Amino acid sequence: MCNHCVIENVKRNMLSRRSLFKGAAFAGAAAMVATSTPREVLAQPTSKVVDLTHAYDSTFLTFDGNPGIEYEWAVEFAQNGYQLHKLTIFEHTGTHIDAPFHFSADGTSVDQIEPEKLVAPLVIVDITDRAREEANTAVEAADIEAWISANGEIPAGAIVALRSGWAKKVKEASFRNDEAGNFAFPGFGKSATDLLLTLDVVAIGVDTLSLDPGNSADFAVHNSWLPAGRYGIEALANLEELPVKGATIVVGAPKHRGGTGGPARVLALV
């Protein structure tokens, strides 16, 4: 057989085998589609990523007034050709998570939060106008009901965040205190979180220092929401850039064993 004939015969065999593989792959994919269980899409195809995390250092305002993070050079570049810090961090500083273990003796620690609860539909309840008039205003059950009336049911597995505009004050003393030095910032009211506990909501979030409003004397939300096995996110940033529904939130929770919470990188996909 001539060389040309051999080459042409090999080509035909290769094309035939390729067609066979393509057909098998298509059939396999079709079978997977036919047998797969559909799942809800969390958000529309992503066109933007919004960082909901404040960069923070030792000057970032904290609830107790102490620096939340301190840096110390452990290795310096000039001497070693690389560098790294030793960090001293309090768990509940900057943009951070409150795990159930924060307010319960035996609750879920931050490393035990299920991964599927860290990627969720994001619901935003806007109380910015009220917050301008009353620093310690709170999201109440009526606000949740109004959101549902205007936007439909809260998606299963959602994270519900309040938007008060407070994040814009993050570098000012008024982010934490009023002129008299008292805690003053918006939060959730217990009537709202009691309602959310009846729904499939995995977490709540705030753009302030605390889940409870600044004037809370009993931390009613911390004491009811966290022991119920739900978690919270405090000091969120840039919620103003997001719609009240339709975004997906991705919570980069820390995973130190037995943690009561910790600084987190939180992103939204729109």
RASULDA-V213559 format. One record per pair of residues at least 6 apart in sequence whose ideal C-beta (glycine too) atoms are under 7 Angstrom apart, sorted by the first residue. I is the first residue (numbers start at 0). GAP is how many residues later the second one is. Records with the same first field share a line. If there is no record, write none. Layout:
I->GAP, GAP
//
This chain:
41->77, 78, 79, 206
42->78, 203, 204, 205, 226
43->202
45->223, 224
46->223
47->222
48->218, 220
49->188, 191, 192, 217, 218, 220
50->186, 187, 216
51->43, 184, 185, 186, 187, 214, 215, 216
52->42, 184, 212, 213
53->6, 40, 41, 116, 181, 183
55->12, 13, 37, 38
56->12
57->9, 11, 12
59->8, 33, 34
60->114, 115
61->6, 31
62->29, 146, 147
67->21, 22, 25, 26
68->18, 20, 24
69->18
70->14, 16
71->13, 14
72->12
73->10, 11, 12
74->7, 8, 9
75->7
76->6
88->174
90->168, 169, 170, 171
91->6, 169
92->170
93->141, 169
94->140, 141, 142, 168, 169, 171
95->138, 139, 165, 166, 167, 168
96->13, 134, 136, 156, 164, 165, 167
97->113, 128, 133, 134, 136, 163
98->8, 9, 10, 11, 14, 132, 160, 161, 162
99->7, 8, 126, 127, 129, 130, 131
100->6, 7, 8, 159
101->124, 158, 159
102->119, 120, 123, 124
103->122, 123
106->119, 120, 122
107->121
108->149, 150, 151
109->143, 144, 149, 150, 151, 152
110->144, 145, 146, 148
112->118, 140
116->85, 86
117->132, 133, 135
118->129, 131
119->37, 38, 39, 82, 129
120->34, 36, 37, 127
121->37, 39, 120, 125, 126, 127, 146
122->24, 31, 35, 37, 122
123->37, 39, 115, 118, 120
124->14, 18, 19, 22, 35, 37, 38
125->37, 118
126->10, 12, 16, 35, 37, 59
127->35, 36, 37
129->7
130->6, 33, 34, 35, 55
134->43, 49, 50, 79
135->48, 50, 77, 78, 79
136->49
137->48, 49, 50, 51, 75
138->23, 49, 50, 53
139->49, 51, 52
140->50, 51, 54
142->49
143->48, 51, 52
147->6
150->93, 94
153->6, 45, 47
155->44
156->43, 45
157->43
158->43, 44, 46, 90
159->36, 41, 44
160->43, 44, 45, 75, 78
161->24, 26, 44
162->44, 76, 77
163->22, 43, 44
165->9, 19, 20, 41, 42
166->40, 69, 70, 71, 72
168->6
175->7, 9, 33
176->6, 7
177->6
182->31, 32
183->30, 31
184->23, 24, 28, 29
185->22, 27
186->19, 21, 23, 24, 25, 26, 29, 34
187->16, 18, 23, 24, 33
189->30, 31, 34
192->11, 28, 31, 32
195->8
196->31
201->28
202->27, 28, 29, 30
203->7, 21, 28
204->27, 28, 31
205->28, 30
206->29, 32
208->25, 26
209->24
210->10, 11, 14, 21, 23
211->7, 8, 9, 10
224->7
225->6
232->18, 31, 33
235->30
241->26, 28
246->21, 22, 23
247->20, 21
248->17, 19
249->17, 19
250->13, 15
251->12, 13, 14
252->11
253->8, 9, 10
255->6
//
